[in-house]
Amino acid sequence: MKQILLKKVGWISMVLLILVLSFQNVGWAAEFERHDITFKSQGLQCAGWYYVPKDTNSEEKHPAIVMAHGFTAVKEMSLNKFAEKFAEAGFVVLVFDYRYLGASEGEPRGQVFYFEQQQDYRNAITWVSLQKEVDSERIGIWGTSDSGGHVLHLGAFDRRVKAVVAQVPTINARYQSLSAEAQARRAAFYDRNRVEEYKKGIVNYYPVIAPAGQPACFTQKEAYEYFTETAKEAPNWKNQITMESLDIYKEFAPATFIHLISPTPLLMIVASKDILTSSEGEIKAFERAGEPKKLVVFEGGHFDPYDGSGFNEASTAAVEWFEQYLKP
């Protein structure tokens, strides 16, 4: 009898293990399911989370939102909160990591070319438009910081997009605050790096953040705190970016064609004390956009939309915008 009981316990344990392993790529909440997915972008696989409202049936088509993070960041760094809020409102949502970052494929790691990331967005839009539960005529895009810049650019040229939300977006990445002497030193630094990479095939890196007084892309205290804290939930984030990426990054000027977004509806969410992407520059760019458009300015800095009252204000404004223009 004891042996029979042990065999039953062992069989039950095995069944439970199989069930756990079978569903480890699916997450549940009251209003939605989340699946781990991949899609192809320029020959490489991008990894993403795919949120589907639970009331979906085989005949119903939902509006969809495609979203990704900003400078070097990955989806685990606060984007789940935005995606969950959108999914709870009845949207299908795709959150993805760009190539060379996070859970996505690509070498060298830490390569951040703005035009490649915009290609990834386009391929993500294509993938989501092919899903059976998605209405391909009701797709919106959401971006924050650098990806806020990406959605400004894509909104101007990709007419599959029917609504745009740009949160604290990068407007122009040129180092306007540097003196002529500092710009010359930086240019010489990039020139030396290009020669070294060309002759030796070495990929050089630069830190994204560092403690006060040490060189990094972001020297602000709030940037260090944000990346350090959110990296605890994102072990695949690396505190590095290729030097070639920084050289190319100075060409990034995504708001150049903001006037062409119209008639696609544009919501821009600006932090009043944003010193990273410049709230003043964002508002000036917004003034050049056509209708329909809306500007939301909340009290805070660049990283405040990811938590607390800043998150509540920014995410609520985004939900309302998508509901207005993506839902019948």
C-alpha positions as CSV (number, residue, x, y, z in Angstrom):
1,M,0.0,0.0,0.0
2,K,2.8,2.4,0.9
3,Q,4.5,1.7,-2.5
4,I,1.3,2.4,-4.3
5,L,0.8,5.7,-2.4
6,L,4.3,6.7,-3.2
7,K,3.8,5.9,-6.9
8,K,0.6,8.0,-6.9
9,V,2.3,11.0,-5.3
10,G,5.2,10.7,-7.8
11,W,2.8,10.6,-10.7
12,I,0.8,13.6,-9.4
13,S,4.1,15.5,-9.0
14,M,5.2,14.8,-12.5
15,V,1.8,15.9,-13.9
16,L,2.1,19.2,-12.0
17,L,5.6,19.7,-13.2
18,I,4.6,19.2,-16.8
19,L,1.7,21.7,-16.4
20,V,4.0,24.3,-14.9
21,L,6.6,23.9,-17.7
22,S,3.9,23.9,-20.4
23,F,2.5,27.3,-19.2
24,Q,5.6,29.1,-18.0
25,N,5.4,31.5,-21.0
26,V,1.9,32.6,-20.2
27,G,0.9,35.1,-17.6
28,W,-2.6,35.7,-16.3
29,A,-4.5,38.6,-14.8
30,A,-8.1,39.3,-14.3
31,E,-8.5,41.1,-17.6
32,F,-5.8,39.7,-19.9
33,E,-3.3,37.0,-20.7
34,R,0.4,37.7,-21.4
35,H,2.5,35.5,-23.7
36,D,6.2,35.5,-24.5
37,I,6.6,35.8,-28.2
38,T,9.3,36.5,-30.9
39,F,9.0,38.1,-34.3
40,K,11.6,38.5,-37.0
41,S,13.2,41.8,-37.7
42,Q,15.8,42.1,-40.5
43,G,16.7,38.4,-40.0
44,L,17.0,38.5,-36.2
45,Q,14.4,37.6,-33.6
46,C,13.0,40.3,-31.4
47,A,11.6,39.1,-28.1
48,G,8.3,40.5,-26.7
49,W,5.4,40.3,-24.4
50,Y,2.0,39.9,-26.1
51,Y,-1.1,40.9,-24.1
52,V,-4.5,39.7,-25.1
53,P,-7.8,40.7,-23.4
54,K,-9.5,37.7,-21.8
55,D,-12.8,38.4,-23.4
56,T,-11.4,37.9,-26.9
57,N,-13.2,35.4,-29.1
58,S,-12.5,34.0,-32.6
59,E,-14.7,36.6,-34.3
60,E,-13.8,39.7,-32.3
61,K,-11.1,42.1,-33.5
62,H,-9.4,44.4,-31.0
63,P,-7.4,47.6,-31.4
64,A,-3.6,47.1,-30.7
65,I,-0.8,49.1,-29.3
66,V,2.9,48.6,-30.1
67,M,5.5,49.8,-27.6
68,A,9.2,49.7,-26.7
69,H,11.6,51.4,-24.3
70,G,14.1,54.3,-24.6
71,F,17.9,54.6,-24.6
72,T,19.4,51.1,-24.0
73,A,16.5,50.1,-21.8
74,V,14.5,46.8,-22.0
75,K,10.9,45.9,-21.5
76,E,11.3,44.7,-17.9
77,M,12.2,48.3,-16.9
78,S,8.7,49.6,-16.1
79,L,7.0,48.9,-19.4
80,N,4.9,46.1,-18.0
81,K,2.9,48.6,-15.9
82,F,1.9,50.6,-19.0
83,A,1.1,47.5,-21.0
84,E,-1.1,46.1,-18.3
85,K,-3.0,49.3,-18.0
86,F,-3.6,49.3,-21.8
87,A,-4.6,45.6,-21.8
88,E,-7.0,46.2,-18.9
89,A,-8.6,48.9,-21.1
90,G,-9.3,46.3,-23.8
91,F,-6.3,46.7,-26.1
92,V,-4.1,44.0,-27.5
93,V,-0.5,45.1,-26.6
94,L,2.9,44.2,-28.0
95,V,5.9,45.2,-25.9
96,F,9.3,44.3,-27.4
97,D,13.1,44.6,-27.0
98,Y,15.0,46.0,-29.9
99,R,17.6,43.9,-31.6
100,Y,21.0,43.8,-29.7
101,L,19.2,44.5,-26.4
102,G,17.5,42.5,-23.7
103,A,16.0,39.1,-24.7
104,S,16.3,39.8,-28.4
105,E,19.0,38.5,-30.8
106,G,21.9,40.4,-32.3
107,E,25.6,41.1,-32.0
108,P,27.3,43.2,-30.9
109,R,25.3,43.6,-27.7
110,G,24.5,47.1,-26.8
111,Q,24.2,48.4,-30.4
112,V,21.7,51.2,-30.5
113,F,21.2,52.6,-34.0
114,Y,18.1,54.7,-34.2
115,F,17.2,53.6,-37.7
116,E,17.5,49.9,-36.8
117,Q,15.2,50.5,-33.8
118,Q,12.6,52.2,-36.1
119,Q,12.8,49.1,-38.4
120,D,12.1,47.0,-35.4
121,Y,9.0,49.1,-34.7
122,R,7.8,48.7,-38.3
123,N,8.3,44.9,-38.1
124,A,6.5,44.8,-34.8
125,I,3.6,46.6,-36.3
126,T,3.5,44.1,-39.2
127,W,3.6,41.2,-36.8
128,V,0.8,42.4,-34.6
129,S,-1.3,43.3,-37.6
130,L,-1.3,39.7,-38.7
131,Q,-2.6,38.3,-35.4
132,K,-6.2,37.0,-35.6
133,E,-7.5,39.0,-32.7
134,V,-6.2,42.3,-34.0
135,D,-8.0,44.9,-36.2
136,S,-5.1,46.0,-38.5
137,E,-7.0,49.3,-39.2
138,R,-6.8,50.3,-35.5
139,I,-3.1,50.1,-34.5
140,G,-1.5,52.8,-32.2
141,I,2.1,53.3,-31.2
142,W,3.5,54.4,-27.8
143,G,7.0,55.4,-27.0
144,T,9.0,57.0,-24.2
145,S,12.2,59.0,-24.3
146,D,14.1,57.7,-27.3
147,S,11.2,55.5,-28.4
148,G,9.0,58.6,-27.9
149,G,11.1,60.1,-30.7
150,H,10.8,56.9,-32.7
151,V,7.0,57.1,-32.7
152,L,7.1,60.7,-33.8
153,H,9.2,59.7,-36.8
154,L,7.1,56.6,-37.6
155,G,3.8,58.5,-37.1
156,A,4.9,60.9,-39.9
157,F,5.6,58.1,-42.4
158,D,3.8,54.9,-41.5
159,R,0.1,55.3,-42.3
160,R,-0.7,52.0,-40.7
161,V,-0.5,53.9,-37.5
162,K,-3.8,55.4,-36.4
163,A,-2.8,57.1,-33.1
164,V,0.6,58.2,-31.6
165,V,1.5,58.7,-27.9
166,A,5.0,60.2,-27.4
167,Q,6.0,60.4,-23.7
168,V,9.0,62.7,-22.7
169,P,10.2,62.2,-26.3
170,T,13.7,62.8,-27.6
171,I,13.4,65.7,-30.0
172,N,17.0,66.2,-31.1
173,A,20.0,64.3,-29.8
174,R,22.7,66.8,-30.8
175,Y,24.9,67.9,-28.0
176,Q,23.7,71.5,-28.1
177,S,24.8,72.3,-24.6
178,L,28.4,71.5,-25.2
179,S,31.0,74.2,-26.0
180,A,32.7,74.2,-29.4
181,E,35.9,73.0,-27.7
182,A,34.0,70.1,-26.0
183,Q,32.3,69.1,-29.3
184,A,35.7,69.0,-31.0
185,R,37.2,66.8,-28.3
186,R,34.2,64.4,-28.6
187,A,34.5,64.3,-32.4
188,A,38.2,63.4,-32.1
189,F,37.3,60.7,-29.6
190,Y,34.8,59.1,-32.0
191,D,37.3,59.4,-34.9
192,R,39.9,57.5,-32.9
193,N,37.4,54.8,-32.0
194,R,36.4,54.3,-35.7
195,V,40.0,53.8,-36.7
196,E,40.5,51.3,-33.9
197,E,37.4,49.4,-34.7
198,Y,38.2,49.4,-38.4
199,K,41.8,48.2,-38.0
200,K,41.4,45.8,-35.1
201,G,37.8,44.8,-35.2
202,I,37.4,45.7,-31.6
203,V,34.0,46.8,-30.3
204,N,34.5,49.5,-27.7
205,Y,31.8,50.3,-25.0
206,Y,30.8,53.2,-22.9
207,P,28.8,53.0,-19.6
208,V,25.2,54.2,-19.7
209,I,25.3,55.3,-16.0
210,A,28.0,55.6,-13.4
211,P,28.3,56.9,-9.8
212,A,28.8,60.7,-9.5
213,G,32.1,62.0,-10.9
214,Q,32.6,59.0,-13.3
215,P,32.1,59.2,-17.0
216,A,28.8,57.9,-18.4
217,C,26.2,58.7,-21.0
218,F,23.9,59.9,-18.2
219,T,25.5,61.8,-15.3
220,Q,22.3,62.9,-13.6
221,K,21.5,61.5,-10.2
222,E,17.9,60.6,-11.2
223,A,19.1,58.7,-14.2
224,Y,21.5,56.7,-12.1
225,E,18.7,55.9,-9.6
226,Y,16.2,54.9,-12.2
227,F,18.5,52.5,-14.1
228,T,20.0,51.1,-10.9
229,E,16.5,50.4,-9.4
230,T,14.8,49.1,-12.5
231,A,17.8,46.9,-13.5
232,K,16.9,44.8,-10.4
233,E,13.9,43.5,-12.4
234,A,15.9,43.4,-15.7
235,P,18.9,41.2,-15.3
236,N,19.4,41.1,-19.1
237,W,20.0,44.9,-19.2
238,K,23.6,45.8,-19.6
239,N,25.1,49.0,-18.5
240,Q,26.9,49.6,-21.8
241,I,26.5,51.0,-25.3
242,T,28.8,50.6,-28.2
243,M,30.9,53.6,-29.0
244,E,29.8,53.5,-32.6
245,S,26.2,53.8,-31.4
246,L,27.1,57.0,-29.6
247,D,28.8,58.3,-32.7
248,I,25.7,57.7,-34.8
249,Y,23.3,58.8,-32.1
250,K,24.2,62.5,-32.6
251,E,22.3,62.2,-36.0
252,F,19.1,61.3,-34.2
253,A,16.5,64.1,-34.8
254,P,13.2,62.3,-34.8
255,A,11.0,65.4,-34.6
256,T,12.2,66.8,-37.9
257,F,9.1,65.7,-39.7
258,I,6.6,66.2,-36.8
259,H,4.5,68.4,-39.1
260,L,3.8,65.4,-41.3
261,I,2.1,63.3,-38.5
262,S,-1.2,65.0,-39.1
263,P,-3.9,63.8,-39.7
264,T,-2.8,60.9,-37.4
265,P,-3.8,62.0,-33.9
266,L,-0.8,62.9,-31.7
267,L,-0.6,63.0,-27.9
268,M,2.6,64.4,-26.4
269,I,3.3,63.9,-22.7
270,V,5.9,66.3,-21.3
271,A,7.5,66.5,-17.9
272,S,7.8,70.1,-16.7
273,K,11.3,69.7,-15.3
274,D,12.8,67.4,-17.9
275,I,16.5,68.2,-18.3
276,L,17.3,65.1,-20.4
277,T,15.1,65.5,-23.4
278,S,14.2,69.2,-22.7
279,S,10.6,70.1,-22.0
280,E,11.1,73.4,-23.8
281,G,12.3,71.6,-26.9
282,E,9.4,69.2,-26.8
283,I,6.8,72.0,-26.5
284,K,8.4,73.9,-29.4
285,A,8.3,70.7,-31.5
286,F,4.6,70.1,-30.5
287,E,3.7,73.6,-31.8
288,R,4.8,72.5,-35.3
289,A,2.6,69.5,-35.3
290,G,-0.8,69.6,-37.1
291,E,-4.2,68.6,-35.7
292,P,-5.5,66.6,-34.1
293,K,-3.1,66.9,-31.3
294,K,-3.0,67.3,-27.5
295,L,-0.2,68.3,-25.1
296,V,-0.2,67.1,-21.5
297,V,2.4,68.7,-19.2
298,F,2.8,67.1,-15.7
299,E,4.9,68.2,-12.8
300,G,8.1,66.3,-12.6
301,G,11.3,65.1,-14.3
302,H,12.2,62.7,-17.1
303,F,11.9,59.5,-15.1
304,D,8.8,60.4,-13.1
305,P,6.2,58.9,-15.6
306,Y,7.4,55.4,-14.6
307,D,6.1,55.4,-11.1
308,G,3.7,57.0,-8.6
309,S,1.5,60.0,-9.5
310,G,3.6,60.6,-12.7
311,F,2.7,57.2,-13.9
312,N,-0.9,57.6,-13.1
313,E,-1.2,60.8,-15.0
314,A,0.8,59.8,-18.0
315,S,-0.7,56.3,-18.4
316,T,-4.3,57.6,-17.9
317,A,-3.8,60.3,-20.6
318,A,-2.4,57.7,-23.0
319,V,-5.4,55.3,-22.3
320,E,-7.9,58.1,-22.9
321,W,-6.1,59.1,-26.2
322,F,-6.1,55.5,-27.6
323,E,-9.7,55.0,-26.5
324,Q,-10.7,58.2,-28.3
325,Y,-9.0,57.3,-31.6
326,L,-8.8,53.5,-31.7
327,K,-12.1,52.4,-30.4
328,P,-15.3,52.8,-32.4
